[in-house]
Amino acid sequence: MLKRKIEEALLQWKNSPNHNPLVIMGIRQCGKTFTVKQFAKKNYSNVVYINFALEQDKIIAFTGNKDVENILMNLSSIMPEAKFVPGHTCLIFDEIQECPDARTSLKSFQIDGRYDVIATGSLLGVRGYGEKQKKEQNHQLGKNSIPVGYETLIEMYPLDFEEFLWANGINEKIINVLRDCLRNEKPVSGGIHYSMTQLLYRYIVVGGLPAVVNKFLETKHFGQVAALSKTIISEYEDDMVKYVDDQNKSHIRECFESIPKQLAKENKKFQYSIIKKGARASHYIGSLQWLEDAGIIKRCYNTSVTELPLAGNAISDCFKVYVTDIGLLLAMLDAGTRADVIQGNLLGYKGAIFENLMADFLHKRGQNLYYFHKDSGLELDFLIRHRGECTPLEVKARSGKAKSLSTVLNNPQHYHVKSAIKFGNYNIGREGPLLTLPLYMGFLIDFENDADIQLEDLDIEAINALAEVY
């Protein structure tokens, strides 16, 4: 059974007093259902599971009155085997996007407080598509709304590289050795360095979708891994047809299929003309949004300056597009590409794969993606907020100097960059403000988190007393 980081978040949620119903959203096939069912089985005496995509007869239980007692009475008549014991029961609403009334009912469950509810959805982020179908459903089932303030949202991702290492039997001692080497900026020993590099190549060709990872662990056979990955992509393409109106179906698929070609360009800025000759942004920007809301792609925005805040300096209509799971990108490429990656036979396209790998690392850490590009040709692959500074990340497929990075570091008065990190096929080292790291260490970069900041109490009485001075 694959160990997932979200399990800790689930336990923290359960142990938090007066917690809201939990809604887990994420790309299809990232492991939501399996993880939630296993968690509920371990932590509750009674589990009531409903999959609205497969059990549409259960949808009727949520129509009309959203009172918890009424819903449980309806469910009991449909599911006589179900037990609803206050304080000891977890209800799982799987594929909740198929039953908007169940999403609305989460407010009632939160107010009632007797039962824990975990909902999952693969396409909860999708907005603005399939309006005709939505209107027909709302007419049949009644009005519904998202219970803002009465649910807790968590995004789940496919396995990241650390989870992939766990799946392959790498223990915490090895990962702690890597952390120690990074913290002290000392080279990783030859044996560990070689092994981590080989495991990274395996992660690139397999990716993090649990079913694909399990298939790889069972068979170590690229052909079977490739076949399963292709099947999952076909399921994504089915979603593109199922959840959108007719005029948008071809546009979404065309956007998706253009990504490998977009990444092949030296300047990887997303260009609509690559999708189709004469294509315009007005016809395809909504399709890109659908793919991003569905969790399949992530946009990386160009910034006007190399300064914080990155989001405040982002240029909204200038961006690159990456696939959110590196294994999906490999599945979109030619047969035999996996063997090329393992054997190091790729030429120019290796850079595109390694860039998408870094996007995979960052996205699965919950980071938004930014880069910097000027018309002069100066470009920095990624920008992150690191130790309170805007820090460039450069990804090199081969050893060599990064001219743009050198220009930025040599002109701090203009670019306001004090340090940078370069990833590539080498060990840990430092050249002044430039830290060089092996590519597999991308998953260890620290990010600042507002949740870690705790302010000291202010002496309000003392502040108010200052008024006596005037």
C-alpha distance (Angstrom), angle and dihedral (degrees) to the residues before:
residue distance angle dihedral
M1 . . .
L2 3.80 . .
K3 3.79 117.0 .
R4 3.81 112.0 -131.2
K5 3.79 129.8 -164.7
I6 3.79 92.3 -139.7
E7 3.81 89.1 69.9
E8 3.81 89.1 77.5
A9 3.80 91.0 51.0
L10 3.81 90.1 51.0
L11 3.80 91.3 52.6
Q12 3.80 92.1 48.4
W13 3.80 89.2 51.0
K14 3.80 92.8 50.8
N15 3.80 92.7 48.7
S16 3.80 94.1 48.4
P17 3.82 111.8 101.1
N18 3.81 117.8 -115.3
H19 3.79 92.1 4.3
N20 3.79 122.4 -178.5
P21 3.79 123.4 -119.8
L22 3.80 107.7 -80.1
V23 3.80 122.6 -122.3
I24 3.80 116.5 -165.5
M25 3.77 115.0 -164.5
G26 3.77 128.1 -177.2
I27 3.77 147.6 126.4
R28 3.79 115.7 -54.6
Q29 3.82 114.3 -89.2
C30 3.82 95.1 20.1
G31 3.83 92.0 124.0
K32 3.81 103.0 -96.9
T33 3.80 98.2 135.8
F34 3.81 97.1 44.5
T35 3.80 93.6 45.9
V36 3.79 94.8 47.9
K37 3.80 94.1 46.4
Q38 3.80 92.0 49.5
F39 3.81 91.4 47.7
A40 3.80 92.9 49.3
K41 3.80 92.0 46.8
K42 3.83 90.6 54.4
N43 3.80 97.4 44.1
Y44 3.84 108.3 34.3
S45 3.78 135.0 56.2
N46 3.80 91.4 -144.4
V47 3.79 128.6 35.0
V48 3.81 123.2 -173.8
Y49 3.80 110.8 -166.9
I50 3.81 124.9 -168.1
N51 3.80 125.0 177.1
F52 3.79 106.1 -164.1
A53 3.80 92.7 -166.8
L54 3.82 92.3 57.8
E55 3.82 101.3 26.9
Q56 3.75 105.2 46.1
D57 3.78 90.8 158.7
K58 3.82 86.3 75.3
I59 3.82 92.1 62.0
I60 3.82 91.4 78.6
A61 3.82 89.8 65.4
F62 3.81 89.9 69.9
T63 3.78 99.7 47.9
G64 3.77 121.8 104.4
N65 3.81 117.0 3.2
K66 3.83 111.3 34.3
D67 3.81 93.6 -159.3
V68 3.82 110.1 133.2
E69 3.80 93.5 -128.5
N70 3.79 90.7 53.2
I71 3.83 92.5 48.6
L72 3.82 92.7 48.5
M73 3.79 91.2 47.9
N74 3.81 89.5 52.4
L75 3.78 92.4 46.9
S76 3.81 92.2 47.7
S77 3.77 90.6 56.5
I78 3.81 91.1 51.0
M79 3.82 96.0 37.2
P80 3.82 107.0 33.2
E81 3.81 90.5 171.1
A82 3.82 92.6 61.1
K83 3.81 118.6 105.3
F84 3.78 121.1 -153.6
V85 3.80 108.4 -164.9
P86 3.83 114.1 169.7
G87 3.79 112.3 -118.3
H88 3.81 93.7 9.8
T89 3.80 104.1 61.2
C90 3.80 131.2 89.2
L91 3.79 119.0 -166.5
I92 3.81 114.9 -156.1
F93 3.79 116.3 -158.2
D94 3.80 104.1 -168.1
E95 3.83 120.8 -165.6
I96 3.80 88.7 8.6
Q97 3.81 91.3 174.7
E98 3.83 85.5 78.0
C99 3.82 90.5 62.9
P100 3.82 112.0 41.4
D101 3.81 90.0 176.9
A102 3.81 89.4 62.2
R103 3.82 88.6 54.2
T104 3.79 89.7 51.5
S105 3.80 91.0 49.7
L106 3.81 91.5 62.3
K107 3.81 88.2 84.6
S108 3.79 89.9 59.6
F109 3.81 91.6 48.4
Q110 3.80 90.7 50.4
I111 3.80 93.2 50.3
D112 3.80 91.9 44.3
G113 3.83 91.8 49.4
R114 3.81 98.9 -171.3
Y115 3.79 98.5 106.3
D116 3.78 134.2 44.9
V117 3.78 115.5 -130.3
I118 3.81 127.7 -164.0
A119 3.79 117.6 -174.8
T120 3.80 126.7 -171.8
G121 3.77 130.6 -165.2
S122 3.78 135.0 175.6
L123 3.78 97.7 -161.1
L124 3.79 104.0 29.2
G125 3.79 91.1 121.4
V126 3.80 94.2 56.5
R127 3.78 111.1 110.3
G128 3.78 134.3 178.5
Y129 3.80 99.5 19.0
G130 3.76 134.0 106.6
E131 3.81 91.7 21.3
K132 3.78 92.6 158.4
Q133 3.79 92.0 54.7
K134 3.81 91.5 44.9
K135 3.80 92.5 52.6
E136 3.79 91.6 49.3
Q137 3.81 91.1 49.3
N138 3.80 92.9 47.8
H139 3.80 90.2 50.2
Q140 3.79 90.4 53.3
L141 3.80 99.2 40.6
G142 3.79 103.0 29.4
K143 3.78 132.3 -112.9
N144 3.78 119.2 -40.3
S145 3.78 137.7 178.8
I146 3.78 141.3 -172.1
P147 3.83 109.0 -95.5
V148 3.80 96.9 -125.1
G149 3.81 110.7 -160.0
Y150 3.81 93.5 14.0
E151 3.79 100.0 78.9
T152 3.80 136.5 54.2
L153 3.79 116.7 -135.8
I154 3.81 123.6 -149.9
E155 3.79 124.9 176.6
M156 3.78 116.4 -141.7
Y157 3.80 123.4 -158.8
P158 3.79 135.2 -165.5
L159 3.81 114.4 -91.0
D160 3.78 112.9 -59.3
F161 3.79 121.0 -142.8
E162 3.81 93.6 -90.2
E163 3.81 91.3 52.8
F164 3.81 87.9 47.1
L165 3.81 88.9 54.4
W166 3.81 90.0 51.5
A167 3.80 89.7 50.1
N168 3.81 89.3 54.1
G169 3.80 92.0 52.6
I170 3.82 99.3 -100.4
N171 3.80 107.7 149.3
E172 3.79 131.2 -143.9
K173 3.81 92.0 -102.2
I174 3.81 91.2 67.6
I175 3.80 92.6 45.0
N176 3.81 90.1 48.7
V177 3.81 89.0 52.2
L178 3.81 88.2 55.5
R179 3.81 91.1 48.4
D180 3.79 90.5 50.1
C181 3.80 91.7 50.1
L182 3.80 90.9 50.1
R183 3.80 93.6 46.4
N184 3.83 92.5 50.1
E185 3.80 94.7 34.5
K186 3.79 93.0 -127.5
P187 3.82 124.2 143.9
V188 3.78 119.4 -95.6
S189 3.81 113.6 -114.6
G190 3.79 114.8 -96.7
G191 3.82 97.1 -110.7
I192 3.79 95.2 49.5
H193 3.81 92.0 41.9
Y194 3.80 92.3 53.9
S195 3.81 93.6 44.7
M196 3.81 93.4 48.8
T197 3.79 90.6 49.8
Q198 3.80 91.5 52.5
L199 3.82 91.2 47.4
L200 3.79 89.7 49.8
Y201 3.81 90.9 54.7
R202 3.80 88.6 50.9
Y203 3.79 90.2 50.9
I204 3.80 90.3 51.3
V205 3.80 93.4 54.4
V206 3.83 96.1 39.7
G207 3.79 103.8 34.5
G208 3.78 124.8 -166.0
L209 3.80 107.6 -71.9
P210 3.84 102.8 125.7
A211 3.80 97.0 -134.3
V212 3.81 90.8 51.8
V213 3.81 92.6 45.7
N214 3.80 90.9 51.0
K215 3.80 91.1 48.2
F216 3.80 89.7 52.2
L217 3.80 92.8 47.9
E218 3.80 91.1 49.3
T219 3.81 98.5 45.3
K220 3.86 110.9 12.6
H221 3.82 81.5 -148.5
F222 3.81 117.5 137.9
G223 3.78 92.8 -160.6
Q224 3.80 93.1 59.8
V225 3.82 91.1 42.9
A226 3.80 90.3 51.8
A227 3.82 93.2 48.2
L228 3.81 92.7 51.7
S229 3.82 92.2 46.1
K230 3.81 90.1 52.0
T231 3.81 90.0 50.9
I232 3.81 91.4 53.1
I233 3.80 91.4 49.1
S234 3.81 87.9 52.2
E235 3.82 88.4 54.3
Y236 3.80 89.7 52.6
E237 3.79 89.6 50.9
D238 3.81 89.0 50.7
D239 3.82 88.0 56.0
M240 3.79 88.9 52.7
V241 3.79 87.7 59.8
K242 3.81 98.4 38.0
Y243 3.80 100.0 50.2
V244 3.81 103.6 38.8
D245 3.77 137.4 67.8
D246 3.80 118.4 -100.7
Q247 3.82 96.7 -102.8
N248 3.83 92.0 57.9
K249 3.80 100.8 44.6
S250 3.79 97.8 88.5
H251 3.82 93.2 40.1
I252 3.80 94.1 58.2
R253 3.78 93.4 48.1
E254 3.81 92.0 46.4
C255 3.82 90.7 51.8
F256 3.77 91.3 49.6
E257 3.79 95.0 47.7
S258 3.83 92.0 49.1
I259 3.81 94.6 62.1
P260 3.84 97.5 89.8
K261 3.82 89.0 51.7
Q262 3.81 91.7 46.9
L263 3.82 90.3 54.2
A264 3.80 92.4 48.0
K265 3.82 91.5 67.9
E266 3.80 120.1 94.9
N267 3.79 88.9 -130.6
K268 3.79 99.8 46.7
K269 3.80 96.2 -165.5
F270 3.80 106.9 138.4
Q271 3.81 109.7 -102.3
Y272 3.80 121.7 -168.0
S273 3.80 90.9 -152.4
I274 3.82 87.9 67.8
I275 3.82 89.4 61.7
K276 3.76 93.4 55.9
K277 3.78 134.7 -22.6
G278 3.78 108.9 -89.2
A279 3.82 93.8 12.4
R280 3.80 116.1 155.9
A281 3.76 131.7 -151.3
S282 3.81 91.3 -123.4
H283 3.82 89.6 62.9
Y284 3.80 98.1 45.3
I285 3.81 110.5 27.2
G286 3.80 91.0 86.7
S287 3.79 90.2 51.1
L288 3.80 90.4 54.5
Q289 3.79 89.0 50.2
W290 3.81 90.4 52.8
L291 3.80 91.5 52.4
E292 3.80 91.1 48.5
D293 3.80 94.1 46.2
A294 3.80 88.8 50.1
G295 3.82 88.9 55.5
I296 3.80 95.3 -117.4
I297 3.81 98.6 113.7
K298 3.79 137.4 22.5
R299 3.79 125.1 -151.5
C300 3.81 119.3 -135.9
Y301 3.81 110.1 -154.2
N302 3.77 126.9 -145.3
T303 3.80 114.1 -126.4
S304 3.79 126.4 -141.2
V305 3.83 92.1 -136.8
T306 3.80 137.7 11.3
E307 3.78 93.5 -110.4
L308 3.80 139.8 104.6
P309 2.96 136.0 -66.1
L310 3.77 92.1 52.5
A311 3.81 94.6 -169.7
G312 3.80 90.6 51.4
N313 3.80 91.5 53.6
A314 3.82 96.9 43.5
I315 3.82 119.3 121.7
S316 3.79 105.0 -133.7
D317 3.81 97.9 -152.4
C318 3.81 97.9 42.3
F319 3.79 115.1 74.4
K320 3.79 148.6 128.5
V321 3.80 122.7 -128.6
Y322 3.79 125.7 -136.8
V323 3.80 131.7 -179.6
T324 3.81 108.5 -112.0
D325 3.81 94.2 -132.8
I326 3.80 118.0 46.0
G327 3.81 91.4 -146.6
L328 3.81 90.6 61.9
L329 3.80 90.9 55.6
L330 3.82 90.6 52.0
A331 3.81 89.2 49.3
M332 3.82 89.4 56.0
L333 3.81 92.8 54.8
D334 3.79 131.0 80.4
A335 3.79 121.8 -64.6
G336 3.77 108.4 -93.5
T337 3.81 95.2 35.5
R338 3.80 90.9 111.6
A339 3.80 90.8 58.0
D340 3.80 89.4 47.6
V341 3.80 91.0 54.8
I342 3.79 93.4 49.0
Q343 3.80 92.2 46.6
G344 3.81 95.7 41.3
N345 3.82 93.4 -121.1
L346 3.81 98.0 133.7
L347 3.79 118.0 111.4
G348 3.79 123.7 -169.1
Y349 3.80 96.4 -12.1
K350 3.79 91.3 63.5
G351 3.80 88.2 80.2
A352 3.80 91.2 56.9
I353 3.80 91.1 50.9
F354 3.79 93.1 49.2
E355 3.82 91.4 48.0
N356 3.79 90.6 51.9
L357 3.80 88.2 47.9
M358 3.81 90.1 57.8
A359 3.82 89.4 47.9
D360 3.83 86.6 52.4
F361 3.83 90.5 52.2
L362 3.81 93.2 48.8
H363 3.80 97.7 41.8
K364 3.79 93.6 50.2
R365 3.79 88.1 53.8
G366 3.81 88.2 58.2
Q367 3.81 94.4 -105.9
N368 3.79 126.1 145.1
L369 3.81 113.6 -130.6
Y370 3.81 127.2 -117.1
Y371 3.80 136.7 167.0
F372 3.81 137.3 175.8
H373 3.80 126.5 -125.0
K374 3.80 132.7 166.5
D375 3.79 127.9 -167.9
S376 3.81 88.0 -116.1
G377 3.80 87.4 71.1
L378 3.80 97.9 -103.2
E379 3.80 108.1 139.9
L380 3.80 136.2 169.7
D381 3.81 114.5 -160.8
F382 3.82 97.4 -139.9
L383 3.80 139.1 -1.8
I384 3.79 122.3 -153.5
R385 3.78 137.4 174.5
H386 3.81 103.5 -111.5
R387 3.81 125.1 169.3
G388 3.77 91.4 -16.3
E389 3.80 95.2 -53.1
C390 3.80 138.2 96.8
T391 3.81 101.2 -105.6
P392 3.82 125.3 -172.4
L393 3.80 120.4 -138.1
E394 3.78 116.1 -155.5
V395 3.81 121.6 -165.9
K396 3.78 116.7 -157.4
A397 3.80 121.9 -171.0
R398 3.81 88.8 -163.6
S399 3.78 133.8 27.1
G400 3.76 113.1 -91.0
K401 3.77 145.5 99.9
A402 3.78 121.9 -59.9
K403 3.82 103.3 -139.1
S404 3.80 96.0 -167.1
L405 3.78 91.8 49.7
S406 3.81 91.3 50.2
T407 3.80 90.6 50.8
V408 3.79 92.2 52.0
L409 3.81 94.8 45.9
N410 3.82 92.1 46.6
N411 3.81 91.6 54.2
P412 3.83 106.3 47.7
Q413 3.79 91.9 152.5
H414 3.81 89.5 63.8
Y415 3.82 104.1 33.0
H416 3.84 98.8 30.2
V417 3.81 91.6 -139.5
K418 3.80 116.9 139.3
S419 3.81 101.3 176.7
A420 3.79 142.2 9.1
I421 3.79 141.3 -168.5
K422 3.79 124.7 -134.0
F423 3.81 120.7 -163.7
G424 3.76 124.1 -161.2
N425 3.77 148.7 111.6
Y426 3.79 96.5 -42.9
N427 3.79 141.9 81.0
I428 3.80 129.8 -97.9
G429 3.79 116.1 -62.5
R430 3.78 142.9 140.5
E431 3.79 133.7 -134.7
G432 3.79 105.7 -175.6
P433 3.82 107.7 -71.4
L434 3.82 92.3 -1.6
L435 3.81 119.0 90.9
T436 3.80 114.0 -164.7
L437 3.79 118.6 -155.4
P438 3.81 136.8 177.1
L439 3.78 110.5 -101.9
Y440 3.80 93.3 -114.7
M441 3.82 89.9 65.9
G442 3.79 92.0 70.1
F443 3.80 90.2 99.3
L444 3.82 92.2 59.7
I445 3.81 99.9 60.3
D446 3.82 111.5 122.1
F447 3.79 121.1 -127.3
E448 3.77 129.4 -164.5
N449 3.77 116.6 -111.4
D450 3.80 124.8 -161.5
A451 3.81 87.8 -150.2
D452 3.81 88.5 68.5
I453 3.81 93.1 58.9
Q454 3.80 116.1 95.3
L455 3.80 119.5 179.5
E456 3.75 125.0 -144.6
D457 3.78 118.3 -115.2
L458 3.78 115.7 -96.0
D459 3.79 119.3 -132.1
I460 3.78 96.1 -120.1
E461 3.79 93.3 178.1
A462 3.80 90.5 55.9
I463 3.79 90.6 48.6
N464 3.80 92.0 50.4
A465 3.80 89.8 47.8
L466 3.80 89.3 62.0
A467 3.79 87.8 74.2
E468 3.82 88.2 70.3
V469 3.81 88.8 68.7
Y470 3.81 91.1 67.0
